[in-house]
Amino acid sequence: MSAPQVVVHRDKELMAKAAAARLITKIVDAQAARGSASVVLTGGRNGNGLLAALAEAPARDAVDWSRLDLWWGDERFAPDGDPERNHTQAREVLLDSVPLNPARVHPMPPADGPYGHDADAAAEAYAIELAAAAGPEDHGPVPSFDVLLLGVGPDTHVASLFPELPAVYETERTVVGVHGAPKPPPTRISLTLPAIRAAREVWLLAAGEDKANAAAIALSGAGEVQAPAAGARGRSRTLWLLDEAAASQLPRGLYPPASA
């Protein structure tokens, strides 16, 4: 796994715009190299802020949206179209405004889908879908995502992997149902750390003073069970994208002066 790199921007708006520009470049480069690209989306204020900035970016048309595979790192287990679902929010801020191939958009199953209210069965189905998309070059049960985006919670959770809850201990399965999450809704579906670590690059997004302690803990060498964000690493790159408020508790030597 790659060692974390930290980039700090002046504020959350600049962070979102810079991350969107960075993501466009990564997608275009992947499509040029392999014909297609794959990205795992995240929800929350920073994930949605990035997507909103991407929707407004002048360079967004450089992406061939029809050759982009979209997956999700986690999902609130709610009915399809529920405003709390990450998929619903992503559609509103970006996905409905770009010419995606619907067959290449892979939302996690909703609570009113074919698996009813069985989050564990829905998680298993998503794991099967991921495995079907993985090729021989991926060397595992999930695709080698080009970029996997994660928001970081104030408690250091990423996706729906919360400190010391069962999902963060998972070493075999790639997708799990999450029950009793400490923030609503309590029932969710999430990629596990093994699935996250299959990505070529993992980008962790955090903005605001309420994320400063989490960033400091996760980047200080904490264990992944106590601080799941510490275990979110990409195979070739792990990038922490922060604003100055979220970076305020980090040692100044952890990131170069130019990144501010």
C-alpha positions as CSV (number, residue, x, y, z in Angstrom):
1,M,0.0,0.0,0.0
2,S,1.1,3.5,-0.7
3,A,2.1,6.0,2.0
4,P,-0.3,9.0,2.4
5,Q,0.3,12.3,0.6
6,V,-1.3,15.4,2.0
7,V,-2.5,18.4,-0.1
8,V,-3.9,21.4,1.7
9,H,-6.1,24.0,0.1
10,R,-7.2,27.4,1.5
11,D,-10.9,26.6,1.9
12,K,-13.4,23.9,1.1
13,E,-14.6,25.6,-2.1
14,L,-11.0,25.7,-3.5
15,M,-10.5,22.1,-2.3
16,A,-13.6,21.0,-4.2
17,K,-12.6,22.8,-7.4
18,A,-9.0,21.5,-7.3
19,A,-10.2,17.9,-6.6
20,A,-12.6,18.1,-9.5
21,A,-9.9,19.3,-11.9
22,R,-7.6,16.5,-10.6
23,L,-10.3,13.9,-11.1
24,I,-11.0,15.0,-14.7
25,T,-7.3,14.7,-15.5
26,K,-7.1,11.2,-13.9
27,I,-10.2,10.0,-15.8
28,V,-9.0,11.4,-19.2
29,D,-5.6,9.8,-18.7
30,A,-7.1,6.4,-17.8
31,Q,-9.4,6.5,-20.8
32,A,-6.5,7.4,-23.0
33,A,-4.4,4.5,-21.6
34,R,-7.0,1.8,-21.4
35,G,-10.1,3.0,-23.2
36,S,-12.2,3.4,-20.0
37,A,-12.0,4.6,-16.4
38,S,-13.6,3.6,-13.2
39,V,-14.4,5.8,-10.2
40,V,-15.9,5.0,-6.8
41,L,-18.0,7.9,-5.5
42,T,-18.7,9.0,-2.0
43,G,-21.5,11.0,-0.4
44,G,-21.5,13.6,2.3
45,R,-20.8,17.3,2.0
46,N,-17.3,16.9,0.7
47,G,-18.1,14.2,-1.8
48,N,-21.1,16.1,-3.1
49,G,-19.1,19.3,-3.1
50,L,-16.6,17.7,-5.4
51,L,-19.4,16.4,-7.8
52,A,-21.0,19.9,-7.9
53,A,-17.6,21.4,-8.7
54,L,-17.2,18.8,-11.4
55,A,-20.6,19.7,-12.9
56,E,-19.4,23.3,-13.2
57,A,-15.9,22.6,-14.4
58,P,-15.2,24.0,-17.9
59,A,-13.0,20.9,-18.6
60,R,-15.8,18.4,-17.8
61,D,-16.5,17.8,-21.5
62,A,-12.9,16.4,-21.8
63,V,-14.3,13.2,-20.2
64,D,-15.9,10.6,-22.3
65,W,-18.8,10.0,-19.9
66,S,-20.0,7.0,-21.9
67,R,-16.7,5.1,-21.1
68,L,-16.8,5.8,-17.4
69,D,-17.8,3.2,-14.8
70,L,-19.2,4.5,-11.5
71,W,-19.4,2.6,-8.3
72,W,-20.2,3.6,-4.7
73,G,-18.2,3.1,-1.6
74,D,-21.2,2.9,0.7
75,E,-24.9,3.6,0.7
76,R,-27.7,4.4,3.1
77,F,-30.0,1.4,2.9
78,A,-33.1,3.3,2.0
79,P,-35.7,3.1,-0.8
80,D,-34.7,4.1,-4.3
81,G,-34.9,7.8,-4.8
82,D,-34.7,8.6,-1.1
83,P,-33.0,12.0,-0.7
84,E,-30.7,10.5,1.9
85,R,-29.2,8.0,-0.5
86,N,-25.8,8.9,-1.9
87,H,-26.9,7.8,-5.4
88,T,-29.9,10.2,-5.3
89,Q,-27.7,13.1,-4.2
90,A,-25.1,12.2,-6.9
91,R,-27.7,12.2,-9.6
92,E,-29.0,15.6,-8.5
93,V,-25.6,17.4,-8.5
94,L,-24.0,15.7,-11.5
95,L,-25.0,12.4,-12.9
96,D,-28.3,13.5,-14.5
97,S,-26.5,16.3,-16.4
98,V,-23.8,14.2,-18.1
99,P,-24.2,11.6,-20.9
100,L,-23.3,8.5,-18.9
101,N,-24.0,4.9,-20.1
102,P,-26.6,3.7,-17.7
103,A,-25.2,0.1,-17.9
104,R,-21.9,1.5,-16.4
105,V,-23.5,3.2,-13.4
106,H,-23.6,0.8,-10.5
107,P,-25.7,2.0,-7.5
108,M,-25.9,-0.2,-4.4
109,P,-29.3,-1.9,-4.1
110,P,-32.0,0.1,-2.3
111,A,-34.2,-1.1,0.5
112,D,-37.2,-1.5,-1.8
113,G,-35.2,-3.5,-4.4
114,P,-35.1,-7.2,-5.1
115,Y,-33.6,-8.0,-1.7
116,G,-36.2,-6.2,0.3
117,H,-35.0,-5.1,3.7
118,D,-32.1,-7.6,3.8
119,A,-29.1,-5.4,3.7
120,D,-26.7,-8.4,4.0
121,A,-28.3,-10.0,0.8
122,A,-28.0,-6.7,-1.0
123,A,-24.4,-6.4,0.0
124,E,-23.7,-9.9,-1.3
125,A,-25.3,-9.0,-4.6
126,Y,-23.1,-5.9,-4.9
127,A,-20.1,-8.1,-4.2
128,I,-21.1,-10.4,-7.0
129,E,-21.6,-7.5,-9.4
130,L,-18.1,-6.2,-8.5
131,A,-16.6,-9.6,-9.0
132,A,-18.2,-9.9,-12.5
133,A,-16.7,-6.6,-13.5
134,A,-13.2,-7.6,-12.4
135,G,-10.9,-8.9,-15.1
136,P,-7.8,-11.2,-15.0
137,E,-5.6,-8.1,-14.7
138,D,-7.3,-7.1,-11.5
139,H,-6.0,-10.2,-9.5
140,G,-8.9,-10.1,-7.2
141,P,-12.7,-10.0,-6.7
142,V,-13.1,-6.3,-7.4
143,P,-12.0,-4.1,-10.3
144,S,-8.8,-2.0,-9.9
145,F,-10.6,1.3,-9.6
146,D,-8.7,4.2,-11.0
147,V,-9.9,6.5,-8.2
148,L,-11.8,5.7,-5.0
149,L,-13.2,8.7,-3.2
150,L,-13.8,8.7,0.5
151,G,-15.1,11.3,2.9
152,V,-13.7,11.3,6.4
153,G,-16.1,11.5,9.3
154,P,-15.3,13.4,12.6
155,D,-14.9,9.9,14.2
156,T,-12.4,8.8,11.4
157,H,-15.0,6.6,9.7
158,V,-14.8,6.2,5.9
159,A,-17.5,4.7,3.7
160,S,-19.7,3.1,6.4
161,L,-16.8,1.6,8.3
162,F,-17.0,2.9,11.8
163,P,-14.4,2.6,14.5
164,E,-14.5,-0.9,16.2
165,L,-17.7,-2.0,14.6
166,P,-17.7,-5.4,12.9
167,A,-17.4,-4.2,9.3
168,V,-13.9,-2.7,10.0
169,Y,-12.6,-6.1,11.0
170,E,-13.7,-7.8,7.7
171,T,-10.8,-9.3,5.8
172,E,-12.5,-11.6,3.3
173,R,-15.7,-10.1,2.0
174,T,-15.6,-7.0,-0.3
175,V,-19.1,-5.7,0.6
176,V,-21.0,-6.0,3.9
177,G,-24.2,-4.9,5.4
178,V,-23.7,-2.5,8.3
179,H,-26.1,-2.6,11.2
180,G,-26.3,-0.3,14.2
181,A,-24.2,2.5,12.6
182,P,-23.7,5.3,15.1
183,K,-25.0,8.0,12.7
184,P,-28.4,7.7,11.0
185,P,-29.6,5.7,9.2
186,P,-28.3,2.7,11.2
187,T,-28.5,0.2,8.3
188,R,-26.1,0.7,5.4
189,I,-24.1,-1.2,2.8
190,S,-20.3,-0.6,2.6
191,L,-17.2,-1.6,0.8
192,T,-14.7,-3.2,3.2
193,L,-11.1,-2.2,3.6
194,P,-9.8,-5.0,1.3
195,A,-12.1,-3.7,-1.5
196,I,-11.0,-0.1,-0.9
197,R,-7.3,-1.2,-1.0
198,A,-7.8,-2.7,-4.5
199,A,-8.0,0.8,-5.9
200,R,-5.1,2.3,-7.8
201,E,-5.6,5.6,-6.0
202,V,-7.6,6.4,-2.9
203,W,-8.5,10.0,-2.2
204,L,-9.7,11.1,1.2
205,L,-11.6,14.4,1.4
206,A,-12.0,16.4,4.6
207,A,-12.9,20.0,5.1
208,G,-13.8,22.0,8.2
209,E,-12.6,22.2,11.8
210,D,-14.8,19.3,12.8
211,K,-12.6,17.0,10.7
212,A,-9.2,18.3,12.1
213,N,-9.0,15.8,14.9
214,A,-9.9,12.9,12.7
215,A,-7.3,13.8,10.1
216,A,-4.6,14.2,12.8
217,I,-5.5,10.8,14.3
218,A,-5.6,8.9,11.0
219,L,-2.3,10.4,9.8
220,S,-0.5,9.8,13.1
221,G,-0.1,6.1,12.7
222,A,-3.3,5.0,14.4
223,G,-4.6,1.5,13.8
224,E,-7.4,1.0,11.3
225,V,-9.8,-0.6,13.8
226,Q,-9.7,2.5,16.0
227,A,-9.4,4.9,13.0
228,P,-10.7,3.3,9.8
229,A,-9.4,6.2,7.7
230,A,-5.9,5.1,8.6
231,G,-6.5,1.8,6.7
232,A,-7.8,3.4,3.5
233,R,-4.8,3.2,1.2
234,G,-4.5,2.9,-2.6
235,R,-2.1,0.5,-4.3
236,S,-0.2,3.3,-6.1
237,R,-1.3,6.4,-4.3
238,T,-3.1,7.6,-1.2
239,L,-4.1,11.3,-1.3
240,W,-5.5,13.3,1.5
241,L,-7.2,16.5,0.2
242,L,-7.9,18.9,3.0
243,D,-8.7,22.5,3.6
244,E,-6.7,24.6,6.1
245,A,-9.3,24.1,8.8
246,A,-9.2,20.2,8.5
247,A,-5.3,20.4,8.4
248,S,-5.1,22.6,11.5
249,Q,-3.9,19.9,13.9
250,L,-1.4,18.3,11.5
251,P,2.3,18.8,12.0
252,R,3.4,21.4,9.5
253,G,6.1,19.2,8.2
254,L,3.6,16.7,7.0
255,Y,2.7,18.7,3.9
256,P,4.8,21.0,1.7
257,P,4.3,24.7,1.9
258,A,3.3,24.9,-1.8
259,S,0.3,22.8,-1.2
260,A,-1.4,25.5,0.9
